[in-house]
Amino acid sequence: MAEKIPTTMTAIEITQPGGPLVLKAGKRGVPEPGPGELLIEVKAAGVNRPDVLQRQGHYPPPAGASDIPGLEIAGDIVAVGANVTRFRIGERVTALVAGGGYAEFCSVHETNALPIPAGYGYIEAAAIPETYFTVWHNVFQRGALKEGETFLVHGGSSGIGTTAIQLAHAFGASVMTTVGSQEKREACLKLAASHAINYREEDFVKAVKDATEGKGANLILDMVGGDYIERNYEAAALDGRIVQIAFLHGAKATSDISKLMVKRLTHTGSTLRNRPVEFKAGIARALETKVWPLLVERRVAPVIDMVYPLHEAWRAHERMEDGHHIGKIVLDVG
């Protein structure tokens, strides 16, 4: 490693399971890049719901991953391991990582890194990987969304939601979403949702049926779970697909499974963090081919809610948990 790289770095540690204030700045050794890996001097890191779950003690990192929270970063390559073929020291990249993002340095396999799109700074670039990898896999690969279909995404003002709305619209789908306030409704409509349903005031099942002349949604992306599972079956079209990516209202539900048979529904789900590097590399290749040109043209772009300095990661988590954010929350690492 080059002499200019320090041996220690500032990182945000989870001192014990608990609330946001258990996040404390500490000192850690700077990781060394292994074979095929890049060492990134982190300039910005995205904040995501899985980070909150990890802090609470509900989502431990996969084997071999750093216990430092943070699943997406943007920064400069300062060292490379053996057998790195694509990237060089000094290049700017954004990357999906299995942990370690809330720190001044982070290592990642080169296949899980991508060049920062032209015209993007570090803050915007750090807000791309987690949601774009997740949405691409679950909406377009697992959910098989097609041009002309009706797509319903719950939580449209979240990082996942704002990304899903834009990408689905860019690829020719009609997009509907659920939101919890008028402010969030307006934000989603500006992003290209044709309908933004305030679930506090309307029954989303009825709203979806009314908007589709009784047909329902071809694909539903759900991060709510709980009683939404049964209602998703009602809102889905014949041969509809439901993709589950989280359970904000709980992982257990009582549902009439006969609807799966009668309507020929497919209900699937996935997690991304614990998937192999090679699997994530496949998503990265697809994104670079299909989505990176859209990012460069600003046909899609991350929506930034708030930016906090690294040592105030606890404030970022408070913002995430209060539920008022629209889009992505990012840490400015410097």
C-alpha positions, -999 to 999 in steps of 0.1 A, spaced: 0 0 0 11 35 -7 29 54 20 2 82 20 -24 57 32 -27 59 70 -28 27 92 -58 38 112 -90 55 102 -122 70 118 -152 47 116 -186 46 131 -191 17 155 -222 2 169 -211 2 206 -241 -20 216 -275 -28 201 -299 1 207 -310 35 195 -292 60 173 -269 73 200 -251 39 202 -234 50 170 -200 64 180 -169 74 161 -139 52 169 -105 42 154 -101 11 133 -72 -2 112 -74 6 75 -83 -25 56 -59 -39 30 -73 -49 -4 -73 -86 -10 -71 -103 -44 -94 -86 -69 -103 -59 -44 -100 -21 -44 -93 1 -14 -115 32 -15 -109 64 3 -146 70 11 -159 105 4 -196 97 10 -217 68 22 -254 61 19 -276 54 48 -302 26 45 -329 8 65 -307 -24 69 -281 -1 87 -308 7 112 -317 -29 117 -281 -38 122 -277 -11 148 -308 -24 166 -292 -59 167 -317 -74 142 -295 -77 111 -260 -90 117 -234 -87 89 -228 -118 68 -197 -139 76 -165 -122 66 -181 -87 63 -171 -57 84 -192 -50 115 -190 -13 106 -224 -3 92 -228 10 57 -237 -7 24 -228 18 -3 -200 42 -8 -184 66 -33 -148 77 -33 -114 74 -48 -93 42 -54 -61 46 -34 -48 10 -36 -56 -22 -55 -51 -59 -46 -36 -86 -68 -54 -95 -101 -74 -62 -103 -79 -57 -140 -105 -30 -146 -98 -1 -123 -67 19 -115 -55 40 -85 -70 75 -87 -103 66 -104 -136 76 -89 -160 48 -81 -193 40 -64 -197 6 -49 -221 -18 -31 -204 -33 -1 -215 -59 25 -205 -36 54 -179 -10 63 -193 20 45 -194 44 75 -156 48 75 -128 68 59 -116 37 40 -134 7 27 -125 -23 6 -147 -39 -21 -143 -64 -49 -138 -46 -82 -168 -63 -98 -191 -47 -72 -178 -12 -80 -188 10 -109 -174 43 -123 -192 73 -109 -216 85 -137 -204 116 -156 -216 148 -139 -222 132 -105 -204 142 -73 -196 119 -44 -228 126 -25 -251 117 -53 -230 88 -63 -231 73 -28 -269 73 -30 -270 50 -60 -257 15 -53 -280 0 -27 -313 12 -41 -304 7 -78 -290 -28 -73 -320 -37 -52 -346 -23 -76 -329 -37 -107 -328 -72 -93 -363 -72 -77 -383 -52 -102 -367 -61 -135 -350 -95 -129 -371 -112 -103 -403 -92 -109 -399 -92 -147 -415 -58 -152 -424 -52 -188 -432 -21 -209 -469 -12 -207 -475 -30 -174 -489 -14 -142 -464 -13 -114 -473 -6 -77 -445 2 -53 -453 8 -16 -434 35 2 -428 56 -29 -410 84 -10 -383 61 4 -349 56 -13 -361 23 -28 -394 39 -38 -380 70 -55 -356 48 -74 -383 23 -84 -407 50 -96 -381 65 -119 -367 33 -133 -401 17 -139 -413 48 -157 -381 50 -178 -387 15 -190 -422 22 -200 -444 10 -171 -473 29 -156 -464 36 -120 -485 38 -89 -473 42 -53 -485 45 -17 -474 74 5 -482 87 40 -485 125 34 -495 151 9 -458 163 7 -447 128 -2 -476 124 -27 -465 155 -45 -429 144 -46 -438 110 -61 -460 126 -87 -432 148 -98 -410 117 -102 -434 103 -128 -458 82 -107 -492 84 -124 -510 78 -91 -498 84 -55 -522 70 -30 -522 84 5 -528 52 25 -539 73 55 -569 86 35 -576 59 9 -577 22 5 -549 14 -19 -566 -17 -31 -597 2 -42 -575 30 -57 -555 5 -77 -586 -12 -90 -603 21 -99 -572 33 -118 -568 1 -138 -605 -5 -146 -606 -34 -122 -576 -52 -136 -551 -45 -108 -513 -42 -108 -491 -65 -128 -462 -62 -104 -461 -50 -67 -429 -42 -49 -436 -45 -11 -415 -35 18 -443 -33 43 -456 -68 49 -480 -75 77 -516 -69 66 -504 -55 32 -497 -91 21 -534 -100 20 -542 -67 4 -515 -71 -22 -532 -103 -33 -564 -83 -38 -547 -54 -57 -528 -77 -80 -539 -85 -115 -544 -120 -129 -509 -135 -133 -496 -107 -112 -463 -108 -93 -455 -96 -58 -419 -92 -47 -412 -88 -10 -381 -70 1 -388 -60 37 -414 -62 65 -419 -29 82 -453 -40 95 -441 -75 104 -431 -107 87 -462 -127 98 -497 -124 83 -529 -142 78 -538 -145 42 -563 -163 19 -538 -183 -1 -566 -194 -25 -561 -160 -42 -526 -172 -53 -543 -201 -72 -574 -183 -85 -554 -153 -98 -523 -173 -107 -501 -150 -86 -464 -153 -79 -452 -141 -45 -414 -141 -42 -388 -121 -23 -351 -117 -18 -323 -101 2 -292 -87 -13 -266 -82 14 -257 -119 19 -256 -128 -18 -221 -138 -33 -199 -112 -49 -204 -129 -82 -241 -125 -80 -238 -88 -73 -213 -85 -101 -240 -97 -125 -263 -69 -113 -235 -44 -117 -229 -54 -153 -266 -50 -161 -268 -16 -144 -238 -3 -163 -253 -14 -196 -290 -5 -190 -291 22 -163 -258 41 -163 -267 59 -196 -300 70 -180 -282 84 -150 -257 103 -173 -287 118 -192 -305 125 -159 -335 106 -170 -332 90 -136 -312 103 -106 -310 97 -69 -332 120 -48 -312 134 -19 -331 141 13 -304 151 38 -266 150 42 -249 147 76 -212 146 85 -198 111 93 -196 118 130 -233 126 131 -244 93 117 -267 90 147 -286 120 134 -289 103 100 -304 73 117 -329 95 136 -340 110 103 -344 76 88 -365 64 117 -388 94 120 -401 85 86 -402 121 72 -374 117 47 -380 118 9 -353 99 -10 -318 91 3 -299 101 34 -262 104 29 -231 108 51 -204 132 40 -172 115 50 -149 142 35 
